[in-house]
């Protein structure tokens, strides 16, 4: 996980640790530990953060999975001509 990138994204959007703690329904201290990388985020917490910060799938992958999710291995499901 890229802890600095998560913090930078939060700060860019003007959101506090207190606010983000409320997003994941944890204490301020618990969120801060997670953002520093001392404790891992649960999958549900990652999704809540992704939704709140409006992260693209690529940005989510970069921050939480160091761009290691194999998006390129999924078939292209876009329909052309629509």
C-alpha positions as CSV (number, residue, x, y, z in Angstrom):
1,X,0.0,0.0,0.0
2,X,1.2,3.5,-0.8
3,X,0.4,5.3,2.4
4,X,1.8,8.6,1.2
5,X,-0.5,8.5,-1.9
6,X,-3.6,7.8,0.2
7,X,-2.7,10.7,2.5
8,X,-2.0,13.0,-0.4
9,X,-5.3,12.2,-2.0
10,X,-7.2,12.8,1.2
11,X,-5.4,16.2,1.7
12,X,-5.9,17.2,-1.9
13,X,-9.7,16.7,-1.4
14,X,-9.6,18.7,1.9
15,X,-10.7,15.7,4.0
16,X,-9.5,15.3,7.6
17,X,-8.4,12.1,9.4
18,X,-11.5,12.6,11.6
19,X,-13.8,12.7,8.5
20,X,-12.2,9.6,7.0
21,X,-12.4,7.8,10.3
22,X,-16.2,8.4,10.2
23,X,-16.3,7.1,6.6
24,X,-14.9,3.7,7.7
25,X,-16.7,3.8,11.1
26,X,-13.5,3.7,13.2
27,X,-11.9,6.0,15.7
28,X,-9.5,8.8,14.5
29,X,-6.6,6.9,16.0
30,X,-7.6,3.7,14.2
31,X,-7.9,5.4,10.9
32,X,-4.5,7.2,11.4
33,X,-2.8,3.9,12.1
34,X,-4.3,2.4,8.9
35,X,-3.3,5.4,6.8
36,X,0.3,5.1,8.1
37,X,0.3,1.4,7.2
38,X,0.6,0.2,10.8
39,X,-2.7,-1.7,10.4
40,X,-4.3,-3.0,7.2
41,X,-7.6,-1.7,5.8
42,X,-10.3,-4.3,5.5
43,X,-11.8,-4.8,2.0
44,X,-15.0,-3.0,3.1
45,X,-12.9,-0.1,4.4
46,X,-11.0,0.2,1.1
47,X,-14.2,0.3,-0.9
48,X,-15.7,3.0,1.4
49,X,-12.6,5.1,1.0
50,X,-12.6,4.5,-2.8
51,X,-16.2,5.6,-3.0
52,X,-15.8,8.6,-0.8
53,X,-12.6,9.9,-2.5
54,X,-14.1,9.0,-6.0
55,X,-11.0,7.0,-6.9
56,X,-10.8,5.5,-10.3
57,X,-10.1,1.7,-10.5
58,X,-6.6,2.5,-11.6
59,X,-6.0,4.9,-8.7
60,X,-7.5,2.5,-6.2
61,X,-5.2,-0.2,-7.6
62,X,-2.2,2.1,-7.4
63,X,-2.8,3.2,-3.8
64,X,-4.0,0.0,-2.1
65,X,-2.4,-2.7,-4.3
66,X,0.8,-1.0,-5.7
67,X,-0.7,-1.4,-9.2
68,X,-0.5,-5.2,-8.8
69,X,-4.1,-6.1,-9.6
70,X,-4.2,-7.9,-13.0
71,X,-6.7,-5.6,-14.7
72,X,-5.1,-6.3,-18.1
73,X,-5.9,-10.0,-17.7
74,X,-9.7,-9.4,-17.7
75,X,-11.5,-9.6,-21.0
76,X,-12.6,-6.3,-22.6
77,X,-16.3,-6.1,-22.0
78,X,-17.0,-2.8,-23.6
79,X,-19.4,-2.9,-26.5
80,X,-18.4,-0.9,-29.5
81,X,-20.9,1.0,-31.6
82,X,-23.2,2.1,-28.8
